[in-house]
Amino acid sequence: MAYEALDFYDIDSLLTEEERMVRDMVRDWVEDRVLPNIEDACRDGVFPDEWRVEIGEMGILGAPLEGYGCPGLSYIAYGLICQELERGDSGVRSFASVQGSLAMYPIWDFGSEEQKEKYLPGMAKGELVGCFGLTEPDYGSNPGDMITRAEDKGDHFLLNGAKMWITNGTIADLAVVWAKLEGEIRGFIVEKGDQGFSAPEMKGKHSLKASVTSELVFQDCKIPKDRILPDVKGLRGPFSCLNNARYGISWGAVGAAQSCFNSAREYALSRIQFGHPIASFQLVQNKLSWMLREITKGQLLAYHIGKKKGDGSWIPEQISLAKMNNVDMALEIARMSRDIHGANGILDEYPVMRHMANLESVKTYEGTHDIHNLIIGRHITGIQSFTREP
Amino acid sequence: MGVAVLLKQVPDTTAKISISGDRVDEASITKWSISPYDEYALENAIKLKESGFGDVVAITCGPSRSAKCLTEAAAVGADRLIHIISESPLDSIQVQSLLSAAVKESGCEVVMCGKQAADTNSGSTGPGLATTLGFSCVGGVTEVSIEGGNASATRLGPSGLEQVEVAVPCVFTFDKGDSELRRPNVRGIMMAKKKPVDVFSAEDLGVDVGDSMVEIKSHSSPPEKKPGQKFVGSDSIPEVVSKLREEANVI
C-alpha cells in the first residue's frame, strides 16, 4: 500500500508549491533508496556512501543557508526534509542535521570569507562531510566545563582533548571542534589528516545503527591559525548550531512517528483476532486515536516554530519545547505501535522497533529531554536549576 | 529545433479511485501525477537536450491543476512550458487538435509522449497527432536518438529489440524502458518556480474544438476479483492439476 503520511489538520495546505516539491522529492528518495536498504545498513552498522552522494545530488544539505552553493530554502522546507528523512530512519536525518546545522551553519555564520568559500560549496554537494565536536566523555549536558584546550603557539594552534558521541566523525573530512582558548570557548576547523587528530568509530550501538558515531581524539593536534572561527566566542557558538539542529529534530520526530502510526494502522486493519481485525477493537482504536492526536499537535508545534524561525521571532525555549515534546511523543508512539504489532512488532519486517531504538538516542542527544524541561523551567520561574550556584 | 513532450496529468497510480453517482469522483483524488509513460518520454527528451538537440518544450492540456505537471517537468530540465487550459472534459480528437496547434506554435518537429495515458488508456494521442500534423509516427519506443534529420528509435518487437530509422518530423510514443524519469534537485525546483508558463485557450490557438463526438454514459468500478484458492499438501496435487487443465486452461 502506498505511504500516506498522516496529516489530520491538513498542514499540506499551508505549504508553498516549492516546499511540497522538495518534500515529495525527499519522500520519493527515501521510498526508493532508504526503505529497501535500511535494515541491511543497520545490520552492517554502516551509513551507505551512496546515500551521501544522492543526498548531495538532491541539494538539500544546509537547506536554509543562502549563498556559497547552499540551497537557500525556507525553514519549513528544511523541516520537511528532516521529517521525510527521519520517516526513513533517524540515522539518515542525523547525517543531514549534523552536516547542515552543526557543521555548515557555524562556518556560514561565524567563519571567515575564505573558510566559507573553501568548505561550504563542497559540503552543500555532500562532497565534503562535516561533523561537530562539542560533547566530551565527561561533559554532555554541561559543555561549558569542557576539557578540550587550544593553545596559541604563534604560527599555529595546538589542540588537546577528546570528544565523544560524534555523528559522522569517522567519515568526516572536517570537524568543527569547540575548545577552550585562554579559558574561552572557540570554534576550530580540524581537517581529516591533520597531525595528531584521529576519529575512531564507536561500535556496539543498539540505536542509530545506520549512522556513524565516533570519538574525536586530539593529541598535540596542530592546525593552522586560519582555522579558528573568527566571529564567535563562548557557548553562544555551539548553542546557535544546536538551535537549528533541534528545530530540525522537532520535524524529524514527526516523520518517525508518522511511519510508526502508518505501520500500526495498516497492521491493525489486517490482523484478525477473535474473528475481526484488531482495528475494530476499542482499546486499539484508543491507541490509534492517541497517536493521531499527539502527531497532529507535534506537527502544529513544528510548523509554527518553523514560521518563527523563518521570520526571526523565535526564542530558544520555544525550540526546546518542540524538540522535547515531539521526540517524547514519537518515542511513545513507537512503543505503542510495537504494542499494536504484537510479537510481529519486534521483527525488522516492520519499521517500529528500529524507530523506537533510534528515538532513545534522539531523546538524549541535542539536549536531553530533562535538560529541555529545565530550560523551560528556567523560562517559567527565572530560576536556573542546572548548577548549585545561585 | 527542439522536442515537444506531451504530458497528461492523471490520478497517481497509488490514488484511490471512487465513483460518485455514475462518474469518477475527481474531487476525492488526493494525488495527481504525470502519466508514467509520459515520464519516459520526458526523460528521453531531456537526454536528447543534454546531447545537444535543442530545447525541451513541455505541453499539457487540461484544467488548471495540471499546471503542476509543467512545474515538475521544469524542475528536471524542461525549458519552455505550454498549458492549454481546458476545464471541461474533451474527447481524443479535440485534445489532439489542441495539442497539434500547440506543437505547431512551438516549432518543434520531434514530438514525444507516452504510448497511452495511465487513466484512459486509449493510446490515440500520439498517432492522432501525427496524422493531424502530417508527421511520421513510431509507437512503443523505449529510446530515441537523433542525428541530423534522422532519428533512430528502439522498441521491443516480437523477436527482440527493433531498431527503427525514421526521418524527422516524427511523433514517438514511449513504452516503459530502462530509464525512469530522473529525480529533481533543489536547484531545479527553485528554477522551475521562476519559469513562465505560456497559457493558451483554444481560441488563442485558433482551434475550434467543436462538439465532442464521444459521450461517456457512466463509470463503474471493475468487479471485485474472486478470492484465490488455497491448496495444502501433496494430496491436493491431482485437484490442482485438474483445475489448471480444465478451469485455467494453462496446461
Interface residues (C-beta under 8 A of the other chain):
Chain A: A2 E17 E18 M21 V22 M25 D28 W29 E57 M58 G59 I60 A63 P71 G72 L73
Chain B: D12 T14 K68 T71 E72 A75 R183 P184 N185 V186 R187 I189 M190 A192 K193
